[in-house]
Amino acid sequence: MSVDQAVDIVREALTLMLLLSLPILGAALVIGMGVSIFQAMTQIQEQTLSFVPKIIGMVIVTILVTPWIATMILDFARKMFSGG
């Protein structure tokens, strides 16, 4: 294996990792912004109000995208083990 091939594999692995984490982190961002706007409008400054909805939303999104994540990881693993 040449250096160029190794760099390509690492680049592809990092790109895949970012792609797979995007839905979960995006859900946390959207929920966090929504809760922050709600807190600003109502002037409620409770810390658990921003934490709990994000965790629940992230768990729900993780459950929903798990089949897609598993498919992407398996495709990457097949590609690595097949040498192509």
N, CA, C and O of each residue as an XYZ file, in Angstrom:
336
protein
N       0.847     -1.179      0.000
C       0.000      0.000      0.000
C       0.886      1.232      0.000
O       1.810      1.358      0.803
N       0.588      2.121     -0.902
C       1.374      3.348     -0.996
C       0.820      4.408     -0.041
O      -0.250      4.257      0.549
N       1.577      5.457      0.079
C       1.168      6.562      0.950
C      -0.104      7.205      0.415
O      -0.980      7.583      1.193
N      -0.213      7.332     -0.890
C      -1.409      7.935     -1.481
C      -2.660      7.122     -1.179
O      -3.715      7.689     -0.895
N      -2.549      5.801     -1.237
C      -3.694      4.949     -0.918
C      -4.090      5.084      0.545
O      -5.276      5.136      0.871
N      -3.094      5.140      1.426
C      -3.376      5.283      2.853
C      -4.055      6.614      3.143
O      -4.984      6.678      3.948
N      -3.599      7.665      2.497
C      -4.203      8.985      2.694
C      -5.642      8.984      2.189
O      -6.522      9.570      2.820
N      -5.886      8.331      1.058
C      -7.249      8.250      0.526
C      -8.176      7.490      1.471
O      -9.328      7.880      1.661
N      -7.675      6.404      2.062
C      -8.492      5.628      3.001
C      -8.819      6.446      4.241
O      -9.959      6.442      4.705
N      -7.837      7.138      4.775
C      -8.069      7.969      5.964
C      -9.040      9.099      5.641
O      -9.927      9.407      6.438
N      -8.872      9.717      4.471
C      -9.777     10.801      4.065
C     -11.208     10.297      3.920
O     -12.156     10.953      4.352
N     -11.354      9.122      3.308
C     -12.691      8.556      3.139
C     -13.308      8.177      4.479
O     -14.509      8.357      4.681
N     -12.498      7.655      5.397
C     -13.011      7.290      6.721
C     -13.457      8.531      7.492
O     -14.507      8.512      8.135
N     -12.690      9.587      7.437
C     -13.070     10.822      8.132
C     -14.317     11.455      7.516
O     -15.178     11.964      8.233
N     -14.410     11.423      6.193
C     -15.593     11.947      5.524
C     -16.835     11.148      5.913
O     -17.894     11.722      6.169
N     -16.701      9.830      5.955
C     -17.815      8.978      6.363
C     -18.230      9.264      7.800
O     -19.421      9.323      8.105
N     -17.251      9.440      8.685
C     -17.558      9.739     10.083
C     -18.339     11.052     10.203
O     -19.308     11.134     10.957
N     -17.916     12.069      9.464
C     -18.628     13.349      9.503
C     -20.037     13.215      8.938
O     -20.983     13.788      9.479
N     -20.177     12.462      7.855
C     -21.482     12.267      7.238
C     -22.436     11.520      8.172
O     -23.620     11.849      8.249
N     -21.920     10.519      8.875
C     -22.767      9.728      9.765
C     -23.173     10.488     11.022
O     -24.242     10.235     11.579
N     -22.339     11.412     11.472
C     -22.675     12.170     12.680
C     -23.556     13.383     12.388
O     -24.125     13.970     13.308
N     -23.670     13.759     11.124
C     -24.411     14.965     10.752
C     -25.883     14.964     11.179
O     -26.332     15.975     11.720
N     -26.664     13.892     10.972
C     -28.076     13.956     11.386
C     -28.256     14.126     12.896
O     -29.151     14.848     13.335
N     -27.427     13.477     13.677
C     -27.565     13.550     15.136
C     -27.163     14.936     15.638
O     -27.851     15.528     16.470
N     -26.052     15.442     15.128
C     -25.620     16.775     15.547
C     -26.551     17.858     15.014
O     -26.765     18.875     15.674
N     -27.104     17.643     13.827
C     -28.073     18.597     13.279
C     -29.337     18.667     14.116
O     -29.890     19.744     14.335
N     -29.794     17.501     14.586
C     -30.973     17.481     15.452
C     -30.697     18.231     16.757
O     -31.542     18.987     17.235
N     -29.520     18.019     17.323
C     -29.167     18.732     18.557
C     -29.119     20.235     18.328
O     -29.550     21.009     19.182
N     -28.595     20.652     17.176
C     -28.520     22.077     16.849
C     -29.910     22.690     16.715
O     -30.182     23.747     17.283
N     -30.783     22.032     15.969
C     -32.131     22.566     15.748
C     -32.922     22.610     17.054
O     -33.578     23.609     17.349
N     -32.862     21.543     17.829
C     -33.589     21.501     19.102
C     -33.022     22.531     20.068
O     -33.774     23.208     20.769
N     -31.704     22.652     20.109
C     -31.071     23.637     20.994
C     -31.468     25.063     20.643
O     -31.727     25.878     21.528
N     -31.513     25.359     19.347
C     -31.938     26.703     18.933
C     -33.393     26.962     19.292
O     -33.746     28.050     19.746
N     -34.233     25.956     19.086
C     -35.645     26.110     19.449
C     -35.845     26.347     20.930
O     -36.627     27.211     21.327
N     -35.142     25.586     21.744
C     -35.258     25.751     23.199
C     -34.687     27.098     23.620
O     -35.236     27.747     24.510
N     -33.596     27.527     22.999
C     -33.007     28.832     23.340
C     -33.958     29.979     23.009
O     -34.091     30.925     23.786
N     -34.612     29.895     21.868
C     -35.590     30.928     21.507
C     -36.747     30.916     22.493
O     -37.210     31.973     22.921
N     -37.222     29.716     22.859
C     -38.299     29.608     23.851
C     -37.878     30.204     25.188
O     -38.655     30.914     25.825
N     -36.650     29.919     25.614
C     -36.166     30.461     26.884
C     -36.031     31.979     26.818
O     -36.315     32.671     27.796
N     -35.603     32.490     25.686
C     -35.463     33.942     25.560
C     -36.824     34.631     25.574
O     -36.969     35.719     26.132
N     -37.824     33.992     24.957
C     -39.157     34.597     24.917
C     -39.827     34.553     26.287
O     -40.520     35.497     26.667
N     -39.629     33.472     27.024
C     -40.310     33.328     28.317
C     -39.438     33.735     29.498
O     -39.928     33.802     30.625
N     -38.181     34.003     29.269
C     -37.209     34.358     30.302
C     -37.083     33.281     31.372
O     -36.852     33.574     32.545
N     -37.238     32.034     30.949
C     -37.001     30.894     31.843
C     -35.548     30.486     31.655
O     -35.136     30.190     30.533
N     -34.764     30.464     32.727
C     -33.341     30.139     32.615
C     -33.016     28.839     33.352
O     -32.073     28.783     34.142
N     -33.785     27.823     33.092
C     -33.560     26.522     33.708
C     -32.607     25.719     32.827
O     -32.859     25.561     31.632
N     -31.511     25.207     33.405
C     -30.504     24.480     32.631
C     -31.022     23.158     32.085
O     -30.684     22.779     30.964
N     -31.837     22.451     32.861
C     -32.330     21.155     32.396
C     -33.314     21.312     31.250
O     -33.527     20.368     30.489
N     -33.913     22.479     31.112
C     -34.851     22.713     30.012
C     -34.145     22.656     28.662
O     -34.755     22.263     27.668
N     -32.888     23.037     28.611
C     -32.160     22.960     27.342
C     -31.479     21.610     27.150
O     -31.230     21.207     26.014
N     -31.176     20.915     28.221
C     -30.425     19.658     28.134
C     -31.306     18.466     27.799
O     -30.980     17.681     26.909
N     -32.407     18.327     28.499
C     -33.267     17.141     28.355
C     -33.878     17.018     26.955
O     -33.822     15.927     26.387
N     -34.456     18.066     26.367
C     -35.005     17.909     25.016
C     -33.949     17.533     23.972
O     -34.234     16.770     23.049
N     -32.731     18.064     24.115
C     -31.674     17.719     23.172
C     -31.326     16.244     23.260
O     -31.165     15.578     22.238
N     -31.208     15.733     24.477
C     -30.880     14.313     24.653
C     -31.988     13.437     24.083
O     -31.712     12.465     23.380
N     -33.230     13.773     24.379
C     -34.357     12.972     23.867
C     -34.395     13.031     22.341
O     -34.583     12.003     21.690
N     -34.222     14.205     21.769
C     -34.220     14.346     20.315
C     -33.077     13.587     19.662
O     -33.264     12.958     18.621
N     -31.899     13.642     20.264
C     -30.759     12.930     19.708
C     -30.956     11.419     19.763
O     -30.562     10.706     18.840
N     -31.559     10.931     20.834
C     -31.834      9.494     20.936
C     -32.833      9.070     19.867
O     -32.655      8.034     19.226
N     -33.879      9.864     19.672
C     -34.888      9.531     18.652
C     -34.273      9.529     17.259
O     -34.518      8.612     16.476
N     -33.476     10.546     16.944
C     -32.838     10.608     15.626
C     -31.856      9.449     15.457
O     -31.771      8.867     14.375
N     -31.121      9.110     16.504
C     -30.186      7.989     16.424
C     -30.915      6.689     16.123
O     -30.450      5.891     15.309
N     -32.050      6.470     16.769
C     -32.834      5.254     16.515
C     -33.335      5.248     15.071
O     -33.331      4.206     14.416
N     -33.763      6.401     14.578
C     -34.304      6.468     13.223
C     -33.245      6.275     12.133
O     -33.539      5.686     11.093
N     -32.029      6.757     12.353
C     -31.002      6.667     11.312
C     -30.049      5.484     11.494
O     -29.122      5.321     10.701
N     -30.257      4.668     12.507
C     -29.371      3.522     12.736
C     -29.293      2.576     11.539
O     -28.190      2.136     11.215
N     -30.393      2.233     10.862
C     -30.242      1.354      9.683
C     -29.367      1.973      8.587
O     -28.557      1.277      7.974
N     -29.527      3.259      8.344
C     -28.714      3.941      7.342
C     -27.238      3.964      7.752
O     -26.355      3.731      6.926
N     -26.979      4.244      9.028
C     -25.607      4.264      9.528
C     -24.981      2.884      9.392
O     -23.837      2.762      8.956
N     -25.717      1.849      9.759
C     -25.192      0.488      9.659
C     -24.882      0.125      8.208
O     -23.860     -0.505      7.936
N     -25.744      0.510      7.283
C     -25.518      0.230      5.871
C     -24.252      0.924      5.368
O     -23.444      0.323      4.659
N     -24.089      2.181      5.740
C     -22.911      2.929      5.297
C     -21.623      2.329      5.864
O     -20.625      2.226      5.152
N     -21.638      1.936      7.134
C     -20.450      1.343      7.751
C     -20.136     -0.006      7.119
O     -18.973     -0.315      6.862
N     -21.168     -0.816      6.866
C     -20.940     -2.117      6.231
C     -20.393     -1.956      4.818
O     -19.506     -2.708      4.416
N     -20.902     -0.997      4.064
C     -20.372     -0.750      2.724
C     -18.901     -0.340      2.778
O     -18.094     -0.792      1.966
N     -18.561      0.511      3.730
C     -17.170      0.931      3.888
C     -16.293     -0.256      4.275
O     -15.195     -0.413      3.742
N     -16.770     -1.094      5.200
C     -15.992     -2.259      5.618
C     -15.798     -3.240      4.461
O     -14.707     -3.782      4.285
N     -16.844     -3.468      3.679
C     -16.716     -4.349      2.510
C     -15.679     -3.822      1.531
O     -14.880     -4.576      0.977
N     -15.711     -2.517      1.332
C     -14.749     -1.901      0.417
C     -13.324     -2.066      0.938
O     -12.409     -2.338      0.160
N     -13.130     -1.906      2.236
C     -11.793     -2.031      2.812
C     -11.281     -3.470      2.758
O     -10.111     -3.702      2.452
N     -12.152     -4.434      3.054
C     -11.720     -5.833      3.082
C     -11.585     -6.424      1.691
O     -10.820     -7.369      1.496
N     -12.309     -5.890      0.726
C     -12.204     -6.411     -0.633
C     -11.002     -5.816     -1.371
O     -10.592     -6.321     -2.416
N     -10.455     -4.758     -0.824
C      -9.289     -4.151     -1.435
C      -9.619     -3.191     -2.561
O      -8.726     -2.739     -3.277
N     -10.894     -2.877     -2.722
C     -11.255     -1.986     -3.818
C     -11.901     -0.799     -3.297
O     -12.285      0.083     -4.066
